[in-house]
Amino acid sequence: MNNENFILKTAAKLKTILKDPFANAAKELKKIDHTLDQISKTTDRLSKADLSRLETAAFQTAGKYGKKASDYLSSLQEMYQAGYQNAEAMAELNMLAQAAGGLDPGLAKDYLAAADAAYQLKGNTAALGKVLDGQIHLASRNALSMEELAEATKISASQAALSGISIEQSAAAMGTMIAATKQSGDVIGKAWEDILMHIRQMEGELEDGAASLRDPMQILAELSNVYASLDVSDSRRTDLISAMDNADYGSQLKALLENWDLYEKMLEDYAEGGGSAMEKAMQSADGWEASVNRLGNTFAKVIHNIADSDVVTAMANHLNSLLSVMDKITSRLGSLGSIGALAGIWAGAKNTGKRRMSVRISKIFCFEYALHA
């Protein structure tokens, strides 16, 4: 998204919040309540006190990353549905991936789930955090889109793990192909998956069992050396690519073999990525959109606090009592009495000052609005 579109989008969101903050806050609170209700149905481990704590934590965690509280709870619900025992930690990691990598909620969830399942990390957020750190740093150091790298990882992680390739090797290989071909993560992920499957197939056809246990990345490194040693016009270059892969993904394999030095650089970039995700996330959290989201959270939290406060309850009860008394009086006086009573109230308002009465009535209506929003 270019800067102009981003500014217009953020300005529109800010205008929406400021136009009717109470109504927007009420919608957010309704979504929060609905999601908490769904979470309570997903797991029987949570008490009412736990749900109340999660609601508070939602505002804190979402605010930290410049996201909506309802978005955090939606992520939390998905983590519970996926069976994670550490659902809260996984939900926060999802927020981190969104903020640091500019990923949409669905891609962030699928990307983390794919890496977790493929490499059997069992929801280890420290290990998954290192994956995110490495890929964020690799992407930023090489002017790559983290969104494309995450998409490629989501597609190929399972095959890479089956082929005995580490997630950092896989990230560097896919990053090299993305950088060299300028193709999408979807295309590169499928290409990398196909290349690895073809290598495994070739190894399985070899009679020498020991040869089939060789590291695929070592095989690719040797092929890169052979490929580089051949003259650009040598037909054996084309034959080598054809032998290694089908025509659909030959250009991606060619890009990897021709840029093996870039692959090795990206491996180093990945290894130096400690803390990169949080650093990027905090930069994002200082941006316009994040600030607007926090503003929306603040409005929602204020309305939430008002709705739960004893002051509002007391005022509502007091107002109800006052109206009950007026109802009894006017029902006895009839229509003429009602007019007289209203005239008396108006006279009292004039005697005590129109401005003070107006302020009191305005306050009552504000609280009534908040209660029924």
C-alpha positions in Angstrom: 0.0 0.0 0.0 1.4 3.4 -1.0 1.6 6.3 1.5 -1.3 8.2 0.0 -3.7 5.3 0.2 -2.5 4.4 3.7 -3.1 8.0 4.9 -6.6 8.1 3.3 -7.5 4.8 4.9 -6.3 5.9 8.3 -8.0 9.2 8.1 -11.3 7.5 7.2 -10.9 5.2 10.2 -10.2 8.2 12.4 -13.2 10.1 11.1 -15.4 7.1 11.8 -14.3 6.8 15.4 -14.6 10.6 16.1 -17.9 10.9 14.3 -19.8 8.7 16.8 -17.3 7.3 19.4 -20.0 6.0 21.7 -21.7 4.0 19.0 -18.4 2.6 17.7 -17.3 1.7 21.3 -20.6 0.0 21.8 -20.1 -2.1 18.7 -16.6 -3.1 19.8 -17.8 -4.1 23.2 -20.6 -6.1 21.7 -18.0 -8.0 19.6 -15.8 -8.5 22.6 -18.7 -9.9 24.6 -19.7 -12.2 21.8 -16.2 -13.5 21.3 -15.7 -14.1 25.1 -19.0 -16.1 25.0 -17.7 -18.2 22.2 -14.4 -18.8 24.0 -16.3 -19.9 27.1 -18.1 -22.5 24.9 -14.8 -23.7 23.3 -13.1 -24.6 26.6 -14.5 -25.5 30.0 -11.3 -24.5 31.7 -12.3 -20.8 32.1 -14.2 -19.4 35.0 -16.1 -16.1 35.0 -13.1 -14.6 36.7 -10.8 -15.9 34.0 -13.1 -14.4 31.3 -13.0 -11.1 33.1 -9.2 -11.2 33.2 -9.1 -12.1 29.5 -11.2 -9.0 28.7 -8.8 -6.8 30.6 -5.8 -8.5 29.0 -7.3 -8.0 25.5 -7.2 -4.2 25.9 -3.6 -4.3 27.2 -2.2 -6.7 24.7 -4.0 -5.3 21.7 -3.0 -1.8 22.7 0.7 -2.9 22.9 0.7 -3.8 19.2 -1.7 -1.2 18.0 -4.5 -3.6 17.3 -8.2 -3.8 18.4 -9.1 -5.7 21.5 -11.7 -7.7 19.6 -9.0 -8.8 17.1 -6.9 -10.2 19.9 -9.8 -12.1 21.4 -10.7 -13.5 17.9 -7.1 -14.8 17.6 -7.4 -16.2 21.2 -10.6 -18.0 20.2 -8.8 -19.6 17.2 -5.9 -20.7 19.4 -8.3 -22.4 21.8 -10.1 -24.1 18.9 -6.7 -25.3 17.6 -6.2 -27.0 21.0 -3.2 -24.9 22.2 -2.8 -25.1 26.0 -0.9 -21.8 25.9 -3.6 -20.1 23.8 -2.9 -16.6 25.3 0.8 -16.8 24.5 0.0 -18.0 20.9 -2.5 -15.2 20.4 0.0 -12.6 21.4 2.5 -14.1 19.1 -0.1 -13.8 16.3 -0.4 -10.1 17.2 3.4 -9.7 17.0 3.4 -11.4 13.6 0.7 -9.0 12.3 2.4 -5.9 13.7 5.9 -6.8 12.7 5.3 -8.4 9.4 2.3 -6.4 8.2 0.4 -9.7 7.9 -3.4 -10.0 7.9 -4.8 -12.1 10.8 -5.6 -15.1 8.6 -2.1 -15.3 7.1 -0.4 -14.7 10.5 -2.4 -17.6 11.9 -1.8 -20.0 9.0 1.9 -19.1 8.8 2.6 -19.8 12.5 0.5 -23.0 12.4 2.3 -24.3 9.4 5.8 -23.7 10.9 4.6 -25.2 14.2 3.1 -28.3 12.7 5.9 -29.0 10.2 8.7 -28.7 12.6 6.8 -30.2 15.6 7.3 -27.2 17.8 4.2 -28.1 19.8 3.2 -24.4 20.4 6.7 -23.5 21.7 6.3 -19.7 21.4 10.0 -19.1 22.1 11.0 -21.3 19.1 8.3 -19.8 16.9 9.4 -16.4 18.0 12.9 -17.2 16.7 11.4 -18.2 13.3 9.6 -14.9 13.2 12.7 -12.9 14.2 14.8 -14.7 11.6 12.4 -14.2 8.7 11.6 -10.6 9.7 15.3 -9.7 9.7 16.0 -11.7 6.5 13.1 -9.8 4.7 14.1 -6.4 6.0 17.8 -6.8 5.1 17.0 -7.9 1.6 14.1 -5.6 0.7 11.6 -8.5 0.7 8.0 -8.5 1.6 7.4 -10.5 4.8 3.9 -11.2 3.5 5.4 -13.1 0.5 7.9 -15.0 2.7 5.1 -16.0 5.1 2.9 -17.2 2.3 5.7 -19.2 0.8 6.5 -20.7 4.2 2.8 -21.6 4.8 2.8 -23.6 1.5 6.2 -25.4 1.7 6.9 -25.9 5.4 5.6 -29.4 5.5 7.6 -30.6 2.5 10.8 -28.8 3.7 10.6 -30.5 7.1 10.0 -33.9 5.4 13.1 -33.3 3.3 15.2 -32.7 6.4 15.7 -29.0 5.6 15.8 -26.6 8.5 13.4 -23.7 8.5 16.2 -21.2 8.2 17.6 -23.0 5.1 14.1 -23.0 3.6 13.5 -19.3 4.4 16.9 -18.4 2.8 16.2 -20.5 -0.3 12.7 -19.1 -0.8 14.0 -15.5 -0.1 16.6 -15.9 -2.7 14.1 -17.0 -5.3 11.7 -14.2 -4.4 14.5 -11.6 -4.7 15.8 -13.0 -8.0 12.5 -13.6 -9.8 10.2 -10.9 -8.1 7.5 -13.5 -8.0 4.8 -13.9 -5.4 5.1 -16.0 -2.2 2.4 -18.3 -3.5 4.4 -19.1 -6.7 7.7 -19.5 -4.9 6.2 -21.7 -2.2 4.8 -24.1 -4.7 8.1 -24.1 -6.7 10.2 -24.8 -3.6 7.8 -27.6 -2.6 8.1 -29.1 -6.1 11.9 -28.8 -6.2 12.3 -30.6 -2.9 9.8 -33.4 -3.9 11.8 -33.9 -7.1 15.1 -34.2 -5.2 13.5 -36.8 -2.9 12.2 -38.7 -5.9 15.6 -38.7 -7.6 17.3 -39.9 -4.4 14.7 -42.7 -4.0 15.5 -44.0 -7.4 19.2 -44.3 -6.7 20.5 -47.8 -5.9 23.0 -46.5 -3.4 21.1 -46.2 -0.1 23.7 -43.9 1.4 23.3 -41.4 -1.4 19.6 -41.0 -0.6 20.5 -39.8 2.9 22.4 -36.7 1.6 21.3 -33.2 2.6 19.2 -31.8 -0.2 20.8 -28.4 0.3 24.3 -29.9 -0.1 23.1 -31.4 -3.4 21.8 -28.0 -4.5 25.1 -26.4 -3.5 27.1 -28.9 -5.6 24.7 -28.3 -8.5 25.2 -24.6 -8.2 29.0 -25.0 -8.4 28.6 -27.2 -11.6 26.1 -24.7 -13.1 28.4 -21.7 -12.4 31.3 -23.5 -14.0 29.5 -23.9 -17.3 29.6 -21.2 -20.0 26.4 -19.2 -20.2 25.8 -20.6 -23.7 26.5 -24.2 -22.8 23.4 -26.3 -23.4 24.3 -28.5 -20.4 23.0 -25.6 -18.2 19.5 -26.1 -19.7 19.9 -29.9 -19.5 20.8 -29.7 -15.8 17.7 -27.6 -15.0 15.5 -29.9 -17.0 16.9 -33.0 -15.2 16.3 -31.4 -11.8 12.8 -30.1 -12.3 9.9 -29.9 -14.7 9.3 -26.9 -17.0 6.8 -25.2 -14.6 9.4 -24.3 -12.0 12.7 -24.4 -13.9 13.1 -20.6 -13.7 12.9 -20.6 -9.9 15.5 -23.4 -9.6 17.7 -21.5 -12.1 17.4 -18.4 -9.9 18.5 -20.3 -6.8 21.5 -22.0 -8.5 22.6 -18.7 -10.0 22.4 -16.8 -6.8 23.8 -19.2 -4.2 25.9 -16.5 -2.7 22.7 -14.6 -1.9 21.3 -17.7 -0.3 24.3 -17.9 2.0 24.0 -14.3 2.9 20.4 -14.7 3.7 21.3 -17.6 6.1 23.5 -15.2 7.9 20.8 -12.5 8.0 18.4 -15.1 9.5 20.9 -16.0 12.2 21.3 -12.4 13.2 17.6 -11.7 13.6 17.2 -11.9 17.4 14.7 -9.4 18.6 13.8 -8.1 15.1 10.1 -8.9 15.3 9.5 -6.9 18.5 11.6 -4.0 17.1 9.5 -3.9 13.9 6.3 -4.3 15.9 7.1 -1.3 18.1 7.9 0.8 15.0 4.5 -0.2 13.6 2.8 0.5 16.9 3.9 4.1 16.7 2.2 4.6 13.3 -1.1 6.3 12.4 -3.3 3.2 12.1 -2.0 1.7 15.3 -2.7 5.0 17.1 -6.2 5.1 15.7 -6.8 1.5 16.9 -5.6 2.5 20.4 -7.9 5.5 20.4 -10.9 3.2 19.6 -9.8 0.8 22.4 -9.7 3.7 24.8 -13.3 4.8 23.9 -14.5 1.2 24.3 -12.7 0.8 27.6 -14.2 4.1 29.0 -17.7 3.0 28.0 -17.0 -0.4 29.5 -15.9 1.2 32.8 -18.9 3.5 32.9 -21.3 0.7 32.2 -19.8 -1.3 35.0 -19.6 1.5 37.5 -21.7 1.8 40.7 -22.2 5.5 39.9 -24.2 4.8 36.8 -26.2 2.2 38.5 -27.1 4.6 41.3 -28.0 7.3 38.9 -30.2 4.9 36.9 -31.9 3.8 40.0 -32.4 7.4 41.1 -33.8 8.4 37.8 -36.1 5.4 37.8 -37.4 6.4 41.3 -38.0 10.0 40.2 -39.9 8.9 37.1 -42.0 6.5 39.2 -43.0 9.4 41.6 -43.9 11.6 38.6 -45.9 8.7 37.1 -48.0 8.4 40.3 -48.6 12.1 40.6 -49.6 12.6 36.9 -51.8 9.5 37.0 -53.8 11.0 39.8 -54.1 14.5 38.3 -55.0 13.4 34.8 -54.2 15.3 31.7 -54.8 18.8 33.2 -52.8 17.8 36.2 -50.0 16.6 33.9 -49.9 20.0 32.2 -49.8 21.7 35.5 -47.1 19.5 36.8 -45.0 20.1 33.7 -45.6 23.8 34.1 -44.4 23.6 37.6 -41.2 21.8 36.6 -40.6 24.4 33.9 -41.1 27.2 36.4 -38.6 25.6 38.7 -36.1 25.4 35.9 -36.5 29.1 35.3 -36.1 29.9 38.9 -32.9 27.9 39.4 -31.4 28.9 36.1 -31.9 27.4 32.6 -28.2 26.7 32.1 -27.8 24.6 35.2 -30.9 22.5 34.5 -29.7 22.0 30.9 -26.4 20.8 32.1 -28.1 18.3 34.4 -30.4 17.0 31.7 -27.5 16.7 29.3 -25.5 14.6 31.8 -28.5 12.3 32.3 -28.9 11.8 28.6 -25.2 11.1 28.2 -25.3 8.3 30.8 -28.6 7.0 29.3 -26.9 6.8 25.9 -23.9 4.9 27.3 -26.2 2.5 29.1 -28.2 1.6 26.0 -25.5 1.8 23.3 
